[in-house]
Amino acid sequence: MPTSKTLVSLALLIFAVTSVASAGLSIYPADGPAPKIVVEQPKPLTYKVEKGDSVAVIAKKFGVDAKTLLAAKRTG
């Protein structure tokens, strides 16, 4: 006969497994289409270079490294 500790552990395990299995699951009514998701594109960021600015200084202001900033300048 299983002990109460074993039964409680088993119940918690079953609860945890079902919670993880349903996490992030979206359920939609069967009689209609799934809702449309609209993601707005952010506006491009502009920056006016001031006297004394360098790529490193500007990159630090925006929390990126200089290579990323230069790559964005080339593509944008």
N, C-alpha and C positions, 0 to 999 in steps of 0.2 A: 504494500500500500504506500503510495507516494506521501511524503510529508507535506505539511502546509507550506513550508519554505519552498519546496520544489514546485508546488502548484502555483504559488505567487510568482516565482521566477518564470515559469512557463507562461503565465498570463501576461506578464510584463513583456516578455519576448514576442508574443503574438501581437500585442498592442503596438510595439515598436516597429515590427515588420509591416503591419498594415498601414501605419502612419507614414512610413518612408515610401511605401508603394504608391500611396495616393498623393504624395506631396507634388505640387506643381501640375496636377491633373486638372484640366479644364473640361467641364461637362456642359454641353450645349443641348438644347431641346432637339429631339429628333425631327421635329416638324418644320424646322427653319434652318437657314444658313448660319454658319458661324459668324460672329460679329467681325466687322472690318477693323483692323488696327491701323491707325494713322500715326506715323512718326514724323514730326516736323523737323526739317533740316535746320540746324543752327545757322545764324547769320555769320558770314565770315568776319573774323576779327581783324581790325586794322590798327596800326600803330604808327604814329608819326615819329620818325627818327629825329632825335634831338642832338645838339652838339655834345660830344663826349660819350655818346652811346657806342657800344660795340656789340657784336653778335653775342658775346658771352653775357654782357649786362642785360640785354633784352631777353635772352633765353632764360636767365635767372628770374627776371621779373614775372615771366609767365610759367615758370616751373617746368621747363623743358630743357633738353641739352642742345648745344649749339648745332650739332649735325641735324637734329630734327627740325630746328628752326630754318636752317638753310634749305633743307629738302622741301619744306612747306613753301618757301619763297619761290623755289624753282617750279613747283607744280601749280601754284596758285597764281 
